[in-house]
Amino acid sequence: MKFIDEYRDASLIGKIAQNIQTSTRSDYTFMEVCGGHTMAIHRFGLRDLLPGNIHLLSGPGCPVCVTARNFIDKAVAIAQMENTILATFGDLIRVPGSHSTLERERSKGRQIKTVFSPLDAVEMAHQNPDKTIVFLGIGFETTAPGTAIAIKMANRKNLGNFMALSAHKLMKPAMQALIHKGIKIDGYLCPGHVSTITGSAMYSDFPEKYGVACVISGFEPVDMLQSIKMMVDQLEKKQPAVEIQYSRAVKPNGNEKALEALDEVFEPTDTEWRGFGVLPKSGLKIRQAYSIHDAENRLSIPEIKSLEDKACICGEILKGLKTPIDCNLFGTACTPENPVGACMVSSEGACAALYKYQK
Ligand code: SF4
């Protein structure tokens, strides 16, 4: 199968792994900042193919995981409002809030629907003119254009009953925050899907200012090992740079139409990330011109003081400071069937991926 067989070719995988081994004896730490990469690393057992001096660290790449608990609490509060339908991607339903989950609220009869696209929520607004439809917008530059297009469409159709609650986030500020926190990262395995939208230029600060290698990687084992080899080569030559390994999907300029839609509908704002706190200009807020579709602006959402679960170290895992096996609850009190934290809910979360493929 095209792009499957050749990218999972065992002899090629073995050769690249061997090449990495003979290329360096230096200790390098590479962080992936994409939930899809986290999952692929576990699924294909890539850590086991690397020499002991190459370390892989998971970062803040899972959209559900980085969504702050306060957002879930707000979503629960909206779900409890009269005459309201909450539309959300499936993963978010099971993420624990301070006092409830959307799944629990749904079992109590609240109207919470899972959708596959924000456009489904626009259609819901069209079909239910007497109800308020609130779409929960989460994720990075990959999913935010879909929300932007849904808002534009609802606006064009005069569907004032369609709103979005935005927790959309920008990838670069979190990557920068990790460097500023002093976490040892020699290279970023840059997110393939985000980069299809943003292009490659947004990573240029990392090699230029911080000496960090950057390779935008695909998701198959050959892609990822080749990307690791490219980062090793950059560092061995002392020439960190931004390279695109995933050239079959990522162009240097990204997707200009999607970027235009993003810029038209959203503006950067300070936002809270799980584990990081508030990062300046790291989120996307709906612009004034579209404020009729902004749930924060239209609805009286109560101020909620969110409570973190002290036993869950998901925030530390997202910063690359700990791994799931450092958590006392991993695989015992916390499992995919009974998740205590967000990192065990999403299939892209570090805890869920490790549990699924290595437990
Ligand atoms: S195993 Fe569960 S409780 Fe522990 S860090 Fe992961 S999500 Fe949190």
Boltz pocket constraint, residues with backbone or C-beta under 6 A from the ligand:
constraints:
  - pocket:
      binder: B
      contacts: [[A, 311], [A, 312], [A, 313], [A, 314], [A, 317], [A, 324], [A, 327], [A, 328], [A, 329], [A, 330], [A, 331], [A, 334], [A, 335], [A, 339], [A, 340], [A, 341], [A, 342], [A, 343], [A, 344], [A, 345], [A, 351]]
      max_distance: 6.0
